[in-house]
Amino acid sequence: MLYAIISEDKPDSLPRRIEARPAHLARLQHLQDEGRLILAGPHPAIDSEDPGQAGFTGSLVVAEFIDLESAQQWADADPYIAADVYANVTVKPFKKVFP
């Protein structure tokens, strides 16, 4: 089943996000290589593809996992959590309707 992992960044976390980004992307690449990643990306803090120093307010990942517990465990192991980037992470079942 698909799960949405919705994360909210802590204020002033951009430097920690940048430092942890390679490890974060490696985990997403692994999901992509397994054919389980539907989409992933950050929420820019301003209306721009490249928000610069404004940074990001969080992230969204939609991916396939065996169950909610597995999705939660994967989310809990995110390098952004270890780097103290995220203030809150919510994992929910997701039903894709379009496209």
C-alpha positions in Angstrom: 0.0 0.0 0.0 1.0 3.6 -0.5 1.9 5.9 2.4 2.4 9.7 2.6 5.2 10.9 4.8 4.5 14.5 5.6 7.3 16.3 7.4 7.6 19.8 8.8 10.9 21.5 9.3 12.1 23.3 12.4 12.8 27.0 12.1 16.3 27.8 10.9 17.1 24.2 10.0 18.4 24.9 6.5 22.1 24.4 7.3 21.3 21.0 9.0 19.1 20.1 6.0 21.9 20.9 3.5 24.4 18.8 5.5 22.1 15.7 5.8 20.7 16.0 2.3 23.1 13.4 0.6 22.2 10.7 3.1 18.5 11.6 2.8 18.6 11.4 -1.0 20.4 8.1 -0.9 17.5 6.5 1.0 15.1 7.9 -1.5 17.2 6.6 -4.4 17.0 3.2 -2.8 13.2 3.3 -2.8 13.3 4.5 -6.4 15.6 1.7 -7.4 13.1 -0.8 -5.8 10.2 0.8 -7.8 8.5 1.9 -4.6 8.8 5.7 -4.7 5.9 7.6 -6.2 7.1 11.1 -5.5 9.3 13.0 -3.1 10.4 16.6 -2.6 10.5 19.6 -0.3 8.1 22.4 0.3 9.9 25.7 -0.5 9.3 28.4 2.1 8.6 30.9 -0.7 7.0 30.6 -4.1 10.1 29.6 -5.9 11.8 26.5 -7.3 15.0 27.7 -5.6 14.1 29.4 -2.4 17.8 30.1 -1.5 18.2 31.2 2.1 14.5 31.2 2.7 14.8 27.4 2.8 12.0 24.9 3.1 9.1 24.3 5.4 9.0 20.5 5.1 8.9 17.5 2.8 6.5 15.0 1.2 7.3 11.4 0.3 4.7 9.1 -1.2 6.0 5.5 -1.4 5.0 1.9 -1.1 5.5 -0.1 2.1 4.2 -3.4 3.4 2.2 -1.7 6.2 1.9 1.4 8.2 4.4 0.2 10.8 7.1 -0.3 8.1 6.4 3.1 6.7 6.7 4.7 10.1 10.0 2.8 10.8 11.4 4.1 7.5 10.3 7.6 8.3 11.8 7.4 11.8 15.2 6.5 10.4 15.4 9.5 8.1 18.7 11.4 8.3 16.8 14.6 8.6 15.5 13.4 11.9 19.0 12.5 13.2 20.1 16.0 12.0 17.3 17.7 13.9 15.7 19.1 10.7 12.2 17.9 11.3 9.9 19.2 14.0 7.1 16.8 13.1 6.6 13.8 10.9 3.2 12.3 10.0 2.8 9.0 8.2 -0.6 8.2 6.7 -2.0 5.6 4.3 -2.5 7.1 0.9 -4.8 6.1 -2.0 -3.6 7.3 -5.4 -6.5 8.2 -7.6 -4.9 10.4 -10.3 -2.9 10.2 -12.6 
